[in-house]
Amino acid sequence: MRLIVAVTGASGVEMGYHLLKALQSARDIDAGSVVSVETHLVVSEGAKLTWGEESSIPYDELLALADFVYDEHDLAAKISSGSFRTHGMIVIPCSMKTLAGIVTGYAENLIQRAADVCMKENRRVVLVPREMPFSKLHLRNMAAAADLGCAIVPPILTFYSGQETLQDQIDHVIGKVLMQFDLTFDRFHAWGGSQQK
């Protein structure tokens, strides 16, 4: 499997790091076997700034998790072409600026162009929008993205499977993202049904 991963400048940039780590041991949901995932990473300039503000993880460790890394200004990169086959793209976190660019087809950088390519080739695009609260404009853009076939997976807190720590919450979001590609990983705890009698 070949996936494009984009990290943009919204808060929560470390989710991209955790996603890339999860992809190294992701499993097929039905077969349960580990799936080999080739990752193509693009980090926006805004994400680099946010990384410096939010993360204590060295930035180079994020880059080291990907098989291929591209500059967001490199519109000649292979992931900018539909002839380069992928299974889709994940934008995590997805800033409202990136969301707006994807929805309107305004492919001014490699992240937006790669998303545009995936959409035109009918490949899966998963957006993890990070903002709070969402304005009517944000909601309109998310609805438009969904209408265009994107999956919208916001990083919303969950409590039903015993998530107690921030890492538990991140793992849950990553698990929900991976489910969009029929993948799972060991740290994701799915709902097992009510224990009430």
C-alpha positions as CSV (number, residue, x, y, z in Angstrom):
1,M,0.0,0.0,0.0
2,R,1.2,3.5,-0.8
3,L,-0.1,6.5,1.1
4,I,0.5,10.3,1.0
5,V,0.6,11.9,4.5
6,A,0.4,15.7,4.8
7,V,1.0,17.6,8.0
8,T,-0.3,21.2,8.0
9,G,-0.1,24.1,10.4
10,A,-3.1,23.5,12.6
11,S,-2.6,22.6,16.2
12,G,-2.0,19.0,16.8
13,V,1.0,18.4,14.4
14,E,2.2,15.5,16.6
15,M,-0.7,13.5,15.3
16,G,1.2,13.2,12.0
17,Y,4.1,11.7,13.9
18,H,1.9,9.2,15.6
19,L,0.1,8.3,12.4
20,L,3.4,7.6,10.6
21,K,4.5,5.4,13.6
22,A,1.2,3.5,13.4
23,L,1.5,2.9,9.7
24,Q,4.8,1.0,10.4
25,S,2.8,-1.7,12.1
26,A,-0.6,-1.3,10.6
27,R,-2.6,-4.4,10.1
28,D,-5.3,-5.4,7.6
29,I,-8.6,-5.3,9.4
30,D,-9.9,-8.6,7.9
31,A,-6.8,-10.7,7.6
32,G,-5.0,-9.3,10.7
33,S,-1.7,-9.4,9.0
34,V,0.8,-6.6,9.0
35,V,0.6,-4.5,5.9
36,S,3.6,-2.9,4.2
37,V,2.8,0.8,3.8
38,E,5.0,3.1,1.7
39,T,4.6,6.6,3.0
40,H,5.1,9.9,1.1
41,L,5.3,12.9,3.5
42,V,4.7,16.6,2.9
43,V,5.0,19.0,5.8
44,S,3.8,22.6,5.3
45,E,5.8,25.6,6.4
46,G,3.0,26.4,8.9
47,A,3.4,22.9,10.3
48,K,7.1,23.4,10.8
49,L,6.4,26.5,12.8
50,T,3.7,24.8,14.8
51,W,6.0,21.8,15.5
52,G,8.5,24.2,17.1
53,E,5.8,25.6,19.3
54,E,4.0,22.4,20.3
55,S,6.4,19.4,20.2
56,S,9.4,18.3,22.2
57,I,10.0,15.6,19.6
58,P,12.9,16.5,17.3
59,Y,11.5,17.5,13.9
60,D,14.0,15.2,12.2
61,E,12.3,12.2,13.9
62,L,9.1,13.0,12.1
63,L,10.8,13.1,8.7
64,A,12.7,9.8,9.5
65,L,9.4,7.9,9.9
66,A,8.5,8.5,6.2
67,D,9.9,6.6,3.2
68,F,9.8,9.7,1.1
69,V,9.7,13.4,2.1
70,Y,8.8,16.3,-0.2
71,D,9.0,20.1,0.0
72,E,5.5,21.6,-0.1
73,H,6.6,24.0,-2.9
74,D,7.8,21.2,-5.2
75,L,4.9,21.0,-7.6
76,A,7.0,18.7,-9.9
77,A,7.2,16.0,-7.2
78,K,5.9,12.6,-8.3
79,I,2.9,12.7,-6.0
80,S,1.7,15.7,-8.0
81,S,0.8,13.4,-10.9
82,G,-2.1,11.1,-11.2
83,S,0.1,8.6,-13.1
84,F,1.9,8.0,-9.8
85,R,-0.4,5.5,-8.2
86,T,-1.3,5.7,-4.5
87,H,-4.1,4.4,-2.4
88,G,-4.9,7.9,-1.2
89,M,-4.0,10.6,1.2
90,I,-4.3,11.7,4.8
91,V,-4.0,15.3,5.9
92,I,-3.4,15.3,9.7
93,P,-4.0,17.8,11.1
94,C,-5.8,19.7,8.3
95,S,-5.7,23.5,8.7
96,M,-8.7,25.5,7.6
97,K,-6.6,27.1,5.0
98,T,-5.7,23.7,3.5
99,L,-9.3,22.6,3.7
100,A,-10.4,25.7,1.8
101,G,-7.7,25.1,-0.9
102,I,-8.7,21.5,-1.3
103,V,-12.4,22.2,-1.6
104,T,-11.9,24.9,-4.2
105,G,-9.2,23.1,-6.2
106,Y,-6.8,25.9,-5.5
107,A,-3.7,23.8,-5.7
108,E,-1.1,26.4,-4.8
109,N,1.2,23.9,-3.0
110,L,2.1,20.2,-3.1
111,I,-0.3,19.3,-0.4
112,Q,-3.3,20.8,-2.1
113,R,-2.2,19.5,-5.5
114,A,-1.7,15.9,-4.2
115,A,-5.2,16.0,-2.7
116,D,-6.6,17.4,-5.9
117,V,-4.9,14.5,-7.8
118,C,-6.2,11.9,-5.4
119,M,-9.7,13.3,-5.8
120,K,-9.6,13.4,-9.6
121,E,-8.3,9.8,-9.7
122,N,-11.1,8.6,-7.3
123,R,-8.6,7.8,-4.5
124,R,-9.4,8.1,-0.8
125,V,-8.7,11.5,0.9
126,V,-9.0,11.7,4.6
127,L,-9.0,15.1,6.3
128,V,-8.4,15.5,10.0
129,P,-9.6,19.1,10.5
130,R,-8.4,20.8,13.6
131,E,-10.1,24.0,14.8
132,M,-12.4,24.9,17.7
133,P,-15.0,26.1,17.5
134,F,-15.8,25.5,13.8
135,S,-17.3,28.6,12.1
136,K,-20.1,28.3,9.6
137,L,-17.5,28.8,6.9
138,H,-15.4,25.9,8.3
139,L,-18.5,23.7,8.5
140,R,-19.5,24.6,4.9
141,N,-16.1,23.7,3.6
142,M,-16.1,20.4,5.5
143,A,-19.6,19.6,4.0
144,A,-18.3,20.5,0.6
145,A,-15.2,18.3,1.0
146,A,-17.5,15.4,2.1
147,D,-19.7,16.0,-0.9
148,L,-16.5,15.7,-3.1
149,G,-15.8,12.3,-1.5
150,C,-13.4,13.2,1.3
151,A,-13.7,11.5,4.7
152,I,-13.8,14.0,7.5
153,V,-12.3,12.6,10.7
154,P,-11.9,15.4,13.3
155,P,-9.8,14.6,16.4
156,I,-12.8,14.5,18.8
157,L,-12.4,13.2,22.3
158,T,-13.8,9.8,23.0
159,F,-14.6,8.0,26.3
160,Y,-16.5,4.8,25.4
161,S,-13.5,2.5,25.3
162,G,-11.7,3.6,28.5
163,Q,-9.4,6.2,27.0
164,E,-7.8,7.9,30.0
165,T,-4.7,9.6,28.7
166,L,-3.8,12.0,25.9
167,Q,-2.0,9.2,24.1
168,D,-5.1,7.0,24.4
169,Q,-7.1,9.8,22.7
170,I,-4.5,10.2,19.9
171,D,-4.4,6.4,19.3
172,H,-8.2,6.4,19.0
173,V,-8.1,9.2,16.4
174,I,-5.3,7.4,14.5
175,G,-7.3,4.2,14.6
176,K,-10.3,5.9,13.1
177,V,-8.2,7.4,10.3
178,L,-6.6,4.0,9.5
179,M,-10.1,2.4,9.3
180,Q,-10.7,4.6,6.3
181,F,-8.1,2.4,4.5
182,D,-9.2,-0.9,6.1
183,L,-6.2,-0.8,8.4
184,T,-5.9,-1.0,12.2
185,F,-3.2,-1.0,14.8
186,D,-2.7,-2.6,18.2
187,R,-3.1,0.6,20.2
188,F,-6.6,1.2,18.9
189,H,-9.4,-0.1,21.1
190,A,-12.7,-0.5,19.3
191,W,-16.0,-0.5,21.0
192,G,-16.6,-4.0,22.3
193,G,-20.3,-3.6,23.2
194,S,-22.0,-2.7,26.4
195,Q,-21.1,-4.7,29.6
196,Q,-24.4,-3.9,31.2
197,K,-26.7,-6.9,32.0
